[in-house]
Amino acid sequence: MAGVDVGGGGIRVRIERDGTRRYGEEAAPVPRVNGRVDLDRLAARIIAVVERATAEPEHPLTAMAVGLTGLPGLVDDPERLWRALRAPLGLDTLVVAGDLVTTHVGALGFRPGAVVAAGTGVIALGTDLAGVWNQSDGWGHLLGDHGGGAWVGAQGLHAALRAHDGRVGGSAALLERMTARFGDPFDLVALMYEPGVAAHQLASFAPAVGDAARAGDPVARQIWAEAGRQLAHTAVAAAKGLDPVFSWGGRLFEASDLLMAEFQDAVRALAPGARFVPPHGTSADGALALARAAVAGEIRPRHPYLYVFSGPAVL
């Protein structure tokens, strides 16, 4: 069986067979058409990543779960993914879930609590996997995703361009890194206004903001501190109606030295008695756990965030 995480940074796959795990990855923006997820192109990419990662491609996977950014809201017909993946991969069970669900399961197992996922974007889910389903943020880099990778990258580029212009609040360190990464500011502008690439490109600058912060740049350090506070507000909003148990997921938290203290301090200030549980696994691990639970008959569709499709494998 397989677990697939589809986020703003690309596709990550975990395949489990005969007690061993194999991994696959593709770093590219999620394909979109008219602003919504293009499920046909996405399915082709998932199949390609799985085939590269599978040592025995002639053996069907049988079961798969996909944690998908944009579900609900930007996915018109989740069953379309089932129809596209079923025959090529030999599936008889497919779970299609929002990536906030797979991140939640990856972090906390099937325990209640609030989990904030921060990669290119930001979304949090507070749930008991029964009656409480609270989403916070997840509104994209133009309207939300506060504290995520695209937000951090954008704040870093704002400071770099202020330094370029000689405006107050600029950072020479970030300007140097911007020039090394993107070239002339006009090249940057041309790139950012290409359709469908802005969030991915903005997030690609977040590691440079991290490098500058670790080198002591005060503007970069403040950006990361504010990211931690923004993520805390998102997490606490998702925890309404639940015990204050918090975890996290997503690649932005790999920079835990830059944002974790601010994140946890802000959560404690907003939610006295907050308890933090380090994540047990990733979104792809959560997807694999959902696939396993679906095969065992332990999950059923409970919400627009979660769909289960099944039927005899088509080979």
Sine and cosine of phi, psi and omega as CSV:
sin_phi,cos_phi,sin_psi,cos_psi,sin_omega,cos_omega
0.00,0.00,0.19,-0.98,-0.10,-0.99
-0.61,-0.79,0.50,-0.86,0.16,-0.99
-0.87,-0.49,0.72,-0.70,-0.06,-1.00
-0.80,-0.60,0.76,-0.65,0.09,-1.00
-0.94,-0.35,0.86,-0.52,0.03,-1.00
-0.90,-0.43,0.96,-0.29,-0.01,-1.00
-0.79,-0.61,-0.13,-0.99,-0.02,-1.00
-0.89,0.45,-0.43,0.90,0.00,-1.00
-1.00,0.03,-0.06,1.00,0.03,-1.00
0.76,-0.65,-0.44,-0.90,-0.09,-1.00
-0.89,-0.46,0.75,-0.66,0.08,-1.00
-0.79,-0.61,0.72,-0.70,-0.11,-0.99
-0.83,-0.56,0.67,-0.75,0.18,-0.98
-0.86,-0.51,0.84,-0.54,0.01,-1.00
-0.90,-0.44,0.78,-0.62,-0.01,-1.00
-0.89,-0.46,0.84,-0.55,-0.01,-1.00
-0.46,-0.89,0.79,-0.61,0.06,-1.00
0.81,0.58,0.65,0.76,0.08,-1.00
0.98,0.19,0.04,1.00,0.03,-1.00
-0.89,-0.46,0.39,-0.92,0.04,-1.00
-0.87,-0.49,0.60,-0.80,0.10,-1.00
-0.80,-0.59,0.41,-0.91,-0.14,-0.99
-0.77,-0.64,0.56,-0.83,0.09,-1.00
-0.61,-0.79,0.41,-0.91,-0.06,-1.00
-0.41,-0.91,0.55,-0.84,0.14,-0.99
-0.61,-0.79,0.84,-0.55,-0.02,-1.00
-0.99,-0.15,0.97,-0.24,0.03,-1.00
-0.27,-0.96,0.46,-0.89,0.02,-1.00
-0.87,0.50,0.46,-0.89,0.08,-1.00
-0.90,0.43,0.76,-0.64,0.00,-1.00
-0.93,0.38,0.68,-0.74,-0.04,-1.00
-0.73,-0.69,0.42,-0.91,0.13,-0.99
-0.64,-0.77,0.82,-0.57,-0.06,-1.00
0.80,0.60,0.60,0.80,0.06,-1.00
1.00,0.08,-0.23,0.97,-0.03,-1.00
-0.97,-0.22,0.33,-0.95,-0.03,-1.00
-0.91,0.41,0.78,-0.62,0.04,-1.00
-1.00,0.07,0.99,-0.12,-0.13,-0.99
-0.93,0.37,-0.51,0.86,0.01,-1.00
-0.92,0.40,-0.75,0.66,0.03,-1.00
-0.92,0.39,-0.60,0.80,0.03,-1.00
-0.89,0.45,-0.68,0.73,0.00,-1.00
-0.86,0.50,-0.68,0.74,0.02,-1.00
-0.88,0.47,-0.62,0.79,0.01,-1.00
-0.94,0.33,-0.64,0.77,0.06,-1.00
-0.87,0.49,-0.71,0.70,0.01,-1.00
-0.86,0.51,-0.68,0.73,-0.02,-1.00
-0.90,0.44,-0.67,0.74,0.00,-1.00
-0.91,0.41,-0.68,0.74,0.01,-1.00
-0.89,0.46,-0.70,0.72,-0.02,-1.00
-0.90,0.43,-0.59,0.80,0.05,-1.00
-0.93,0.36,-0.53,0.85,-0.08,-1.00
-1.00,0.04,-0.32,0.95,-0.11,-0.99
-1.00,-0.03,0.84,-0.54,-0.01,-1.00
-0.96,0.28,-0.40,0.92,-0.04,-1.00
-0.81,-0.58,0.95,0.30,-0.12,-0.99
-0.89,0.46,-0.30,0.95,-0.01,-1.00
-0.97,0.24,-0.23,0.97,0.01,-1.00
-1.00,-0.01,0.81,-0.58,-0.01,-1.00
-0.91,0.41,0.45,-0.89,0.03,-1.00
-0.98,0.18,-0.46,0.89,0.02,-1.00
0.97,0.25,-0.82,0.57,-0.06,-1.00
-0.71,-0.70,0.60,-0.80,0.02,-1.00
-0.51,-0.86,0.53,-0.85,0.19,-0.98
-0.81,-0.58,0.67,-0.75,0.00,-1.00
-0.88,-0.48,0.86,-0.50,0.16,-0.99
-1.00,-0.03,0.89,-0.45,-0.27,-0.96
-0.85,-0.53,0.85,-0.52,0.13,-0.99
-0.89,0.46,0.58,-0.82,0.01,-1.00
1.00,0.00,-0.01,1.00,0.04,-1.00
-0.96,-0.28,0.85,-0.52,0.01,1.00
-1.00,0.09,0.03,-1.00,0.13,-0.99
0.95,-0.30,-0.76,0.65,-0.07,-1.00
-0.92,-0.39,0.23,0.97,0.03,-1.00
-0.84,-0.55,0.95,-0.32,-0.13,-0.99
-0.95,0.30,-0.61,0.79,-0.15,-0.99
-0.55,-0.83,1.00,0.07,-0.02,-1.00
-0.82,0.57,-0.50,0.87,0.00,-1.00
-0.90,0.43,-0.36,0.93,0.04,-1.00
-0.88,0.48,-0.58,0.81,0.03,-1.00
-0.92,0.39,-0.62,0.79,0.08,-1.00
-0.87,0.49,-0.72,0.70,-0.01,-1.00
-0.91,0.41,-0.55,0.84,-0.04,-1.00
-0.98,0.18,-0.52,0.85,-0.09,-1.00
-0.99,-0.10,-0.40,0.92,-0.19,-0.98
-0.84,0.55,-0.84,0.55,-0.07,-1.00
-0.95,0.31,-0.75,0.67,-0.05,-1.00
-0.86,0.50,-0.52,0.85,-0.05,-1.00
-0.96,-0.26,-0.02,1.00,0.02,-1.00
0.93,0.36,0.58,0.81,-0.08,-1.00
-0.99,0.14,0.61,-0.80,0.26,-0.97
-0.89,-0.46,-0.04,1.00,0.12,-0.99
-0.58,-0.82,0.74,-0.67,0.10,-0.99
-0.70,-0.72,0.79,-0.61,0.16,-0.99
-0.98,-0.22,0.79,-0.61,0.12,-0.99
-0.91,-0.42,0.89,-0.45,-0.08,-1.00
-0.74,-0.67,0.41,-0.91,0.17,-0.98
-0.89,0.46,0.55,-0.83,-0.01,-1.00
-0.92,0.40,-0.31,0.95,0.12,-0.99
-0.92,0.38,-0.51,0.86,0.06,-1.00
-0.95,0.31,-0.72,0.70,-0.02,-1.00
-0.92,0.38,-0.56,0.83,0.08,-1.00
-0.91,0.41,-0.65,0.76,0.03,-1.00
-0.87,0.49,-0.75,0.66,0.00,-1.00
-0.92,0.40,-0.63,0.78,0.04,-1.00
-0.88,0.47,-0.61,0.79,-0.05,-1.00
-0.98,0.18,-0.72,0.69,-0.15,-0.99
-0.92,-0.40,0.10,1.00,-0.15,-0.99
0.93,0.36,-0.76,-0.65,0.04,-1.00
-0.93,-0.38,0.48,0.87,0.01,-1.00
-1.00,0.07,0.52,-0.85,0.09,-1.00
-0.92,0.38,0.45,-0.89,0.05,-1.00
0.44,-0.90,-0.09,-1.00,0.02,-1.00
-0.89,-0.46,0.74,-0.67,0.00,-1.00
-0.80,-0.61,0.79,-0.61,0.08,-1.00
-0.97,-0.22,0.78,-0.62,0.00,-1.00
-0.95,-0.30,0.84,-0.55,-0.04,-1.00
-0.77,-0.64,0.93,-0.37,0.13,-0.99
-0.77,-0.64,-0.87,-0.50,0.16,-0.99
-0.87,0.50,-0.71,0.71,0.06,-1.00
-0.93,-0.38,-0.22,-0.98,-0.01,-1.00
-0.64,-0.77,0.71,-0.71,0.15,-0.99
-0.47,-0.88,0.56,-0.83,0.05,-1.00
-0.79,-0.61,0.54,-0.84,0.06,-1.00
-0.76,-0.64,0.81,-0.59,0.19,-0.98
-0.94,-0.35,0.86,-0.51,-0.08,-1.00
-0.43,-0.91,0.45,-0.89,0.23,-0.97
-0.96,-0.28,0.19,0.98,-0.02,-1.00
0.86,0.51,0.42,0.91,0.04,-1.00
-0.67,-0.74,-1.00,0.03,-0.07,-1.00
-0.98,-0.18,-0.29,0.96,-0.06,-1.00
-0.96,-0.29,0.85,-0.53,0.05,-1.00
-0.65,-0.76,1.00,-0.07,-0.03,-1.00
-0.95,-0.31,0.89,-0.45,0.14,-0.99
-0.99,-0.15,0.64,-0.77,0.09,-1.00
-0.74,-0.67,0.75,-0.66,-0.06,-1.00
0.87,0.49,-0.43,-0.90,-0.16,-0.99
1.00,0.05,0.40,0.92,-0.13,-0.99
-0.99,-0.13,0.21,0.98,0.06,-1.00
1.00,0.06,0.29,-0.96,-0.17,-0.99
-0.94,0.33,-0.30,0.95,0.03,-1.00
-1.00,0.07,-0.48,0.88,-0.11,-0.99
-0.90,-0.43,-0.24,0.97,-0.06,-1.00
-0.24,-0.97,-0.74,-0.67,-0.05,-1.00
0.84,0.54,0.61,0.79,-0.08,-1.00
-0.93,0.36,0.81,-0.59,-0.01,-1.00
1.00,-0.05,-0.06,1.00,-0.02,-1.00
-0.99,0.11,-0.06,-1.00,-0.08,-1.00
-0.89,0.47,-0.67,0.74,0.04,-1.00
-0.91,0.42,-0.61,0.79,0.04,-1.00
-0.90,0.43,-0.74,0.68,0.02,-1.00
-0.86,0.51,-0.73,0.68,0.01,-1.00
-0.87,0.49,-0.67,0.74,0.00,-1.00
-0.90,0.44,-0.69,0.73,0.03,-1.00
-0.89,0.46,-0.62,0.79,0.04,-1.00
-0.91,0.42,-0.65,0.76,0.02,-1.00
-0.94,0.34,-0.59,0.81,0.10,-1.00
-0.84,0.54,-0.73,0.69,-0.02,-1.00
-0.92,0.40,-0.60,0.80,0.03,-1.00
-0.90,0.44,-0.69,0.72,-0.02,-1.00
-0.94,0.34,-0.53,0.85,0.11,-0.99
-0.89,0.45,-0.66,0.76,0.05,-1.00
-0.90,0.43,-0.65,0.76,0.03,-1.00
-0.85,0.52,-0.63,0.77,-0.06,-1.00
-1.00,0.09,-0.27,0.96,-0.11,-0.99
0.99,0.11,0.34,0.94,0.03,-1.00
-1.00,0.08,0.37,-0.93,0.01,-1.00
-0.90,0.44,0.60,-0.80,0.07,-1.00
1.00,0.00,0.16,0.99,0.01,-1.00
-0.99,0.15,0.17,-0.98,0.01,-1.00
-0.69,-0.72,0.91,-0.41,0.04,-1.00
-0.90,0.44,-0.57,0.82,0.00,-1.00
-0.90,0.44,-0.65,0.76,0.01,-1.00
-0.97,0.26,-0.53,0.85,0.09,-1.00
-0.89,0.46,-0.68,0.73,0.04,-1.00
-0.87,0.50,-0.68,0.73,-0.01,-1.00
-0.95,0.31,-0.58,0.82,0.06,-1.00
-0.88,0.47,-0.71,0.70,-0.02,-1.00
-0.89,0.45,-0.65,0.76,0.02,-1.00
-0.91,0.41,-0.56,0.83,-0.08,-1.00
-1.00,0.07,-0.65,0.76,-0.16,-0.99
-0.87,-0.49,-0.24,0.97,-0.05,-1.00
1.00,0.04,-0.56,-0.83,-0.02,-1.00
-0.89,0.45,0.56,-0.83,0.04,-1.00
-0.80,0.60,-0.55,0.83,0.02,-1.00
-0.93,0.35,-0.53,0.85,0.11,-0.99
-0.90,0.43,-0.64,0.77,0.04,-1.00
-0.88,0.48,-0.73,0.68,-0.02,-1.00
-0.87,0.49,-0.70,0.71,0.01,-1.00
-0.86,0.50,-0.66,0.75,-0.01,-1.00
-0.92,0.39,-0.71,0.71,-0.10,-1.00
-0.92,0.40,-0.42,0.91,-0.03,-1.00
-0.99,-0.12,0.17,0.99,0.20,-0.98
-0.94,0.33,0.67,-0.74,-0.04,-1.00
-0.87,0.49,0.73,-0.68,0.19,-0.98
0.99,0.16,0.10,0.99,-0.06,-1.00
-0.88,-0.48,-0.16,0.99,-0.18,-0.98
-0.86,0.51,-0.77,0.64,-0.07,-1.00
-0.87,0.49,-0.69,0.72,-0.01,-1.00
-0.89,0.46,-0.69,0.72,-0.02,-1.00
-0.94,0.33,-0.64,0.77,0.07,-1.00
-0.86,0.51,-0.73,0.69,0.00,-1.00
-0.90,0.44,-0.47,0.88,0.00,-1.00
-0.91,0.41,-0.29,0.96,0.03,-1.00
-1.00,0.00,-0.20,0.98,-0.02,-1.00
-0.85,0.52,-0.66,0.75,0.05,-1.00
-0.86,0.51,-0.57,0.82,0.04,-1.00
-0.92,0.38,-0.60,0.80,0.08,-1.00
-0.90,0.43,-0.59,0.80,0.08,-1.00
-0.91,0.42,-0.68,0.73,0.03,-1.00
-0.87,0.50,-0.69,0.72,0.00,-1.00
-0.90,0.43,-0.63,0.78,0.02,-1.00
-0.90,0.44,-0.69,0.72,0.00,-1.00
-0.92,0.38,-0.43,0.90,0.05,-1.00
-0.99,0.13,-0.03,1.00,0.10,-0.99
0.98,-0.22,0.09,1.00,-0.01,-1.00
-0.92,0.39,0.86,-0.51,-0.10,-1.00
-0.92,0.39,-0.55,0.84,0.02,-1.00
-0.91,0.41,-0.72,0.70,0.01,-1.00
-0.90,0.44,-0.64,0.77,0.01,-1.00
-0.89,0.45,-0.63,0.77,0.00,-1.00
-0.93,0.37,-0.58,0.81,0.06,-1.00
-0.86,0.51,-0.73,0.69,-0.02,-1.00
-0.93,0.37,-0.60,0.80,0.05,-1.00
-0.89,0.45,-0.67,0.74,0.02,-1.00
-0.92,0.38,-0.56,0.83,0.08,-1.00
-0.85,0.52,-0.69,0.72,0.03,-1.00
-0.87,0.50,-0.66,0.75,0.01,-1.00
-0.93,0.38,-0.64,0.77,0.03,-1.00
-0.89,0.46,-0.67,0.75,0.01,-1.00
-0.91,0.42,-0.57,0.82,0.04,-1.00
-0.90,0.44,-0.70,0.71,0.03,-1.00
-0.87,0.49,-0.64,0.77,0.01,-1.00
-0.91,0.42,-0.69,0.73,-0.01,-1.00
-0.90,0.43,-0.70,0.71,-0.05,-1.00
-0.92,0.39,-0.60,0.80,0.06,-1.00
-0.87,0.49,-0.57,0.82,-0.01,-1.00
-0.97,0.25,-0.30,0.95,-0.11,-0.99
-1.00,0.06,0.03,1.00,-0.04,-1.00
-0.84,0.55,0.77,-0.64,0.03,-1.00
1.00,0.10,0.07,1.00,-0.02,-1.00
-0.83,-0.56,0.35,-0.94,0.20,-0.98
-0.86,0.51,0.57,-0.82,-0.10,-1.00
-0.98,0.22,0.93,0.36,0.07,-1.00
-0.96,-0.29,0.80,-0.60,-0.12,-0.99
-0.79,-0.62,0.62,-0.79,0.17,-0.99
-0.61,-0.80,-0.12,-0.99,-0.12,-0.99
-0.45,-0.89,0.24,-0.97,0.04,-1.00
-0.31,-0.95,0.15,-0.99,0.01,-1.00
0.98,-0.17,0.41,-0.91,-0.15,-0.99
-0.94,0.34,-0.37,0.93,0.00,-1.00
-0.88,0.48,-0.52,0.85,-0.02,-1.00
-0.96,0.29,-0.06,1.00,0.18,-0.98
-0.90,0.43,-0.34,0.94,0.10,-0.99
-1.00,-0.04,0.69,0.73,-0.07,-1.00
-0.88,0.48,-0.47,0.88,0.03,-1.00
-0.91,0.42,-0.34,0.94,-0.05,-1.00
-0.98,-0.18,-0.39,0.92,-0.11,-0.99
-0.75,-0.66,-0.27,0.96,-0.14,-0.99
-0.91,0.42,-0.66,0.75,-0.02,-1.00
-0.89,0.46,-0.71,0.71,0.03,-1.00
-0.90,0.44,-0.65,0.76,0.02,-1.00
-0.86,0.50,-0.79,0.61,-0.07,-1.00
-0.93,0.36,-0.63,0.78,0.04,-1.00
-0.88,0.47,-0.67,0.74,-0.01,-1.00
-0.93,0.36,-0.61,0.79,0.07,-1.00
-0.88,0.47,-0.71,0.70,0.00,-1.00
-0.88,0.48,-0.62,0.79,0.01,-1.00
-0.92,0.40,-0.56,0.83,-0.04,-1.00
-1.00,0.03,-0.46,0.89,-0.07,-1.00
-0.70,-0.71,0.99,0.17,0.02,-1.00
-0.81,0.58,0.66,-0.75,-0.05,-1.00
1.00,0.06,0.12,0.99,0.00,-1.00
-0.85,0.52,0.65,-0.76,0.07,-1.00
-0.87,-0.49,0.66,-0.75,-0.05,-1.00
-0.93,-0.36,0.75,-0.67,0.02,-1.00
-0.88,-0.48,0.93,-0.38,0.05,-1.00
-0.84,0.55,0.62,-0.78,-0.07,-1.00
-0.89,0.46,0.69,-0.72,0.05,-1.00
-0.97,0.25,-0.44,0.90,-0.04,-1.00
-0.25,-0.97,-0.10,-1.00,-0.06,-1.00
-1.00,-0.09,0.01,-1.00,0.08,-1.00
-0.88,0.48,-0.63,0.77,0.04,-1.00
-0.91,0.42,-0.60,0.80,0.08,-1.00
-0.91,0.42,-0.63,0.77,0.06,-1.00
-0.89,0.45,-0.63,0.78,0.06,-1.00
-0.89,0.46,-0.67,0.74,0.03,-1.00
-0.88,0.47,-0.63,0.77,0.04,-1.00
-0.91,0.42,-0.62,0.79,0.05,-1.00
-0.91,0.41,-0.64,0.77,0.05,-1.00
-0.88,0.47,-0.69,0.72,0.00,-1.00
-0.89,0.45,-0.67,0.74,-0.01,-1.00
-0.93,0.38,-0.57,0.82,0.02,-1.00
-0.91,0.41,-0.67,0.75,0.02,-1.00
-0.89,0.46,-0.60,0.80,0.00,-1.00
-0.98,0.19,-0.02,1.00,-0.01,-1.00
0.96,0.28,0.38,0.92,-0.09,-1.00
-1.00,-0.06,-0.16,0.99,0.05,-1.00
-0.77,-0.64,0.50,-0.86,0.10,-1.00
-0.71,-0.71,0.35,-0.94,0.06,-1.00
-0.85,0.52,0.82,-0.57,-0.05,-1.00
-0.87,-0.50,-0.20,0.98,-0.21,-0.98
-0.19,-0.98,0.35,-0.94,0.08,-1.00
-0.86,0.51,-0.18,0.98,0.07,-1.00
-0.99,0.15,-0.14,0.99,-0.20,-0.98
-0.57,-0.82,0.84,-0.55,0.02,-1.00
-0.77,-0.63,0.62,-0.78,0.07,-1.00
-0.82,-0.58,0.82,-0.57,0.03,-1.00
-0.89,-0.46,0.65,-0.76,0.00,-1.00
-0.48,-0.88,0.37,-0.93,0.02,-1.00
0.25,-0.97,0.28,-0.96,-0.01,-1.00
-0.82,0.58,0.64,-0.77,0.01,-1.00
-0.86,0.51,0.63,-0.77,0.07,-1.00
-0.97,-0.25,0.93,-0.36,-0.10,-0.99
-0.93,-0.37,0.00,0.00,0.00,0.00
